Amino acid sequence: MVLPLPTPELVKRYVAQFDSDERYGVADRLLARVFSDFPKNTVLEEILGKVVLLNSLYSTSVLAVFAMAKHILESDIDTDLSRGSPTLVSRVARLKIRGGSRIHYSFESKYCSWHRPALFPIFDSQVEKAL
């Protein structure tokens, strides 16, 4: 596969195409609004709302959304988010439930990215394929 040379015009064209997509454009505008309205991670209800929306709209397969929201609250992530801590995603991605644990790296990279997109790139299976 030959990829075109990225230029500002090409990026703008693809962004416009994505933004005009009925499903993804609307979903991203909603997520942008919710993450903007609730920028902190100190109130469980606000975190739970962000977790549920992100998990549902991005199909991140977090089955225990309440446990994830509580985990984010207890992880006290706001300072690390503002600093762009390179260990934050890995630290919070591991969710312990009922004696076991599951790593939600894709979800957590998206959660952090929605807070600070310039500091936290999204990593998921689509990015992995592209790389």
C-alpha positions as CSV (number, residue, x, y, z in Angstrom):
1,M,0.0,0.0,0.0
2,V,1.4,3.4,-1.0
3,L,0.4,6.2,1.4
4,P,0.2,9.7,0.0
5,L,2.6,12.3,1.3
6,P,1.0,14.0,4.3
7,T,0.5,17.7,3.7
8,P,-1.6,20.3,5.6
9,E,-4.2,20.2,2.8
10,L,-4.5,16.5,2.8
11,V,-4.9,16.4,6.6
12,K,-7.5,19.1,6.4
13,R,-9.4,17.1,3.8
14,Y,-9.4,13.9,5.9
15,V,-10.4,15.8,9.0
16,A,-13.3,17.4,7.1
17,Q,-14.3,14.0,5.8
18,F,-14.2,12.5,9.3
19,D,-16.1,15.5,10.8
20,S,-18.9,15.2,8.3
21,D,-19.4,11.5,8.8
22,E,-22.8,11.1,10.4
23,R,-21.7,8.5,13.0
24,Y,-18.1,9.5,13.9
25,G,-18.4,13.3,13.6
26,V,-21.4,13.4,15.9
27,A,-19.8,11.0,18.4
28,D,-16.6,13.0,18.5
29,R,-18.4,16.3,18.9
30,L,-20.3,14.8,21.9
31,L,-17.2,13.5,23.4
32,A,-15.4,16.8,23.0
33,R,-18.2,18.6,24.7
34,V,-18.4,16.2,27.6
35,F,-14.6,16.1,28.2
36,S,-14.6,19.9,28.0
37,D,-17.5,20.3,30.4
38,F,-15.9,17.8,32.9
39,P,-12.2,18.3,32.6
40,K,-11.3,17.1,36.1
41,N,-11.3,13.5,37.4
42,T,-12.4,14.2,41.0
43,V,-16.2,13.5,40.8
44,L,-17.2,9.9,40.3
45,E,-20.4,10.7,38.4
46,E,-18.5,12.9,35.9
47,I,-15.9,10.2,35.4
48,L,-18.5,7.5,34.9
49,G,-20.2,9.6,32.3
50,K,-17.0,10.0,30.3
51,V,-16.2,6.3,30.7
52,V,-19.6,5.1,29.6
53,L,-19.7,7.5,26.6
54,L,-16.1,6.8,25.4
55,N,-16.5,3.0,25.9
56,S,-19.8,3.0,24.0
57,L,-18.9,5.3,21.1
58,Y,-15.4,3.9,20.6
59,S,-16.2,0.3,21.3
60,T,-13.3,-0.1,23.7
61,S,-14.7,-3.3,25.4
62,V,-14.6,-2.1,29.0
63,L,-17.1,-4.5,30.6
64,A,-16.8,-3.1,34.1
65,V,-17.5,0.6,33.4
66,F,-18.3,1.5,37.0
67,A,-15.1,-0.2,38.3
68,M,-13.1,1.6,35.6
69,A,-14.6,5.0,36.7
70,K,-13.8,4.3,40.3
71,H,-10.3,3.2,39.4
72,I,-9.7,6.4,37.5
73,L,-11.0,8.4,40.5
74,E,-8.8,6.5,42.9
75,S,-5.7,6.8,40.6
76,D,-5.7,10.6,41.0
77,I,-4.7,11.3,37.4
78,D,-5.2,15.0,37.0
79,T,-1.6,16.1,37.8
80,D,-0.2,13.4,35.5
81,L,-2.6,14.4,32.8
82,S,-1.5,18.0,32.9
83,R,2.1,17.0,32.8
84,G,1.7,14.5,30.0
85,S,3.3,11.8,32.2
86,P,4.5,9.1,29.8
87,T,3.6,6.4,32.4
88,L,0.0,7.4,33.0
89,V,-1.7,5.3,30.4
90,S,0.1,2.1,31.4
91,R,-0.4,2.8,35.1
92,V,-4.2,3.3,34.8
93,A,-4.8,0.8,32.0
94,R,-4.6,-2.2,34.4
95,L,-8.0,-2.7,36.0
96,K,-8.2,-5.2,38.9
97,I,-11.5,-6.9,39.3
98,R,-12.5,-9.9,41.5
99,G,-8.9,-11.1,42.1
100,G,-7.9,-10.8,38.4
101,S,-6.9,-8.0,36.2
102,R,-7.3,-6.8,32.6
103,I,-5.3,-4.3,30.7
104,H,-7.4,-1.6,28.9
105,Y,-4.6,0.2,27.1
106,S,-6.7,1.3,24.1
107,F,-9.4,2.7,26.4
108,E,-7.0,4.5,28.7
109,S,-5.0,6.0,25.8
110,K,-8.3,7.4,24.4
111,Y,-9.4,8.6,27.8
112,C,-6.2,10.5,28.3
113,S,-6.1,11.7,24.7
114,W,-9.6,13.2,25.1
115,H,-8.3,15.2,28.0
116,R,-4.9,16.2,26.5
117,P,-4.7,15.2,22.8
118,A,-1.4,16.9,22.2
119,L,0.2,14.9,25.0
120,F,-1.5,11.5,24.7
121,P,-1.8,9.8,21.3
122,I,-4.5,7.2,20.9
123,F,-3.3,3.7,20.5
124,D,-5.6,0.9,19.3
125,S,-5.8,-1.9,16.8
126,Q,-6.2,0.5,13.9
127,V,-3.1,2.4,14.9
128,E,-1.2,-0.8,15.4
129,K,-2.2,-2.0,11.8
130,A,-1.1,1.4,10.4
131,L,2.3,1.1,12.1
